[in-house]
Amino acid sequence: DDFLRDLFARQSNLVLHGHTHVSHRVKLSTEEHSLHIMGCGSSTWTEEQHPARYCIYHIADRCLSRVETRVFRPEENVFRPVEHEEPIPENPQWFIELTQS
């Protein structure tokens, strides 16, 4: 809770992390500010349910404008762009509850 409040107070736009090696994205927004939190996954993961991947983050006007994800295709031995990027979820329930407290 305190960490998120500090990020918003500092007007942070983007948090990148990879501790869990699981790919995930979320956008947290208030009336005044938005913050993207991104976990790109792992570029060396070999398990089928979590294929190796990396992300390319495009920044425009000091904000995240686009994310490209490349996933490893073992049958080709190459990383390929994800054809259909999932939309970034915005304001999950836990965040709504946090901002109302």
C-alpha positions as CSV (number, residue, x, y, z in Angstrom):
1,D,0.0,0.0,0.0
2,D,2.7,2.5,1.0
3,F,4.8,1.6,-2.0
4,L,2.0,2.3,-4.4
5,R,1.1,5.5,-2.7
6,D,4.7,6.6,-3.0
7,L,4.8,5.8,-6.7
8,F,1.7,7.9,-7.3
9,A,3.0,10.7,-5.2
10,R,6.2,10.8,-7.2
11,Q,4.1,10.7,-10.5
12,S,5.9,7.5,-11.6
13,N,4.6,6.2,-15.0
14,L,6.1,2.7,-15.2
15,V,7.3,0.0,-13.0
16,L,9.3,-2.9,-14.6
17,H,10.0,-6.1,-12.6
18,G,10.6,-9.7,-13.2
19,H,11.0,-11.4,-9.9
20,T,8.3,-14.0,-10.5
21,H,9.3,-14.8,-14.1
22,V,5.6,-14.7,-15.0
23,S,4.3,-12.3,-17.6
24,H,1.7,-9.8,-16.4
25,R,0.6,-6.2,-17.0
26,V,-1.8,-3.9,-15.2
27,K,-2.6,-0.2,-15.5
28,L,-3.6,1.6,-12.3
29,S,-5.3,5.0,-12.8
30,T,-6.7,7.7,-10.6
31,E,-8.3,11.0,-11.9
32,E,-4.8,12.6,-11.7
33,H,-2.4,9.9,-12.8
34,S,-1.8,6.5,-14.4
35,L,0.9,3.9,-13.6
36,H,1.8,0.8,-15.6
37,I,3.2,-2.2,-13.8
38,M,4.9,-4.7,-16.1
39,G,6.4,-8.1,-15.4
40,C,7.8,-9.3,-18.7
41,G,8.3,-13.0,-17.7
42,S,11.5,-14.8,-18.4
43,S,13.6,-14.8,-21.6
44,T,15.0,-18.2,-20.6
45,W,12.0,-20.1,-19.3
46,T,11.5,-23.5,-21.0
47,E,8.2,-24.7,-19.6
48,E,5.3,-24.9,-22.0
49,Q,2.8,-23.0,-19.9
50,H,5.3,-20.1,-19.5
51,P,7.2,-19.8,-22.8
52,A,10.4,-17.7,-22.9
53,R,9.6,-14.1,-23.8
54,Y,10.8,-10.5,-23.6
55,C,9.2,-7.2,-24.1
56,I,10.1,-4.0,-26.0
57,Y,8.7,-0.9,-24.3
58,H,8.0,2.2,-26.4
59,I,8.0,5.5,-24.6
60,A,6.5,8.7,-25.9
61,D,6.2,12.0,-24.1
62,R,7.7,10.3,-21.0
63,C,4.9,7.7,-20.9
64,L,4.5,4.2,-22.0
65,S,2.9,4.2,-25.4
66,R,3.1,0.6,-26.6
67,V,4.5,-2.8,-25.5
68,E,5.7,-5.4,-28.0
69,T,6.1,-9.0,-26.7
70,R,8.3,-11.5,-28.4
71,V,7.8,-15.2,-27.5
72,F,10.2,-18.0,-28.1
73,R,9.1,-20.6,-30.7
74,P,11.1,-23.7,-30.0
75,E,10.1,-25.4,-33.2
76,E,11.8,-22.5,-35.1
77,N,14.4,-21.7,-32.5
78,V,13.5,-18.0,-32.7
79,F,11.6,-15.3,-30.8
80,R,8.6,-14.1,-32.7
81,P,6.2,-11.1,-32.0
82,V,2.9,-12.0,-30.3
83,E,0.3,-11.7,-33.0
84,H,-2.6,-10.6,-30.7
85,E,-1.5,-8.6,-27.7
86,E,-4.0,-8.8,-24.9
87,P,-5.3,-5.4,-23.7
88,I,-3.7,-4.2,-20.5
89,P,-6.2,-4.7,-17.6
90,E,-7.0,-1.5,-15.8
91,N,-7.8,-0.9,-12.1
92,P,-8.3,-4.4,-10.7
93,Q,-10.6,-4.7,-7.7
94,W,-7.7,-4.7,-5.2
95,F,-6.6,-1.3,-6.5
96,I,-10.1,0.1,-6.3
97,E,-10.4,-1.0,-2.7
98,L,-7.0,0.4,-1.9
99,T,-7.9,3.9,-3.3
100,Q,-11.2,3.9,-1.4
101,S,-9.5,3.3,1.9
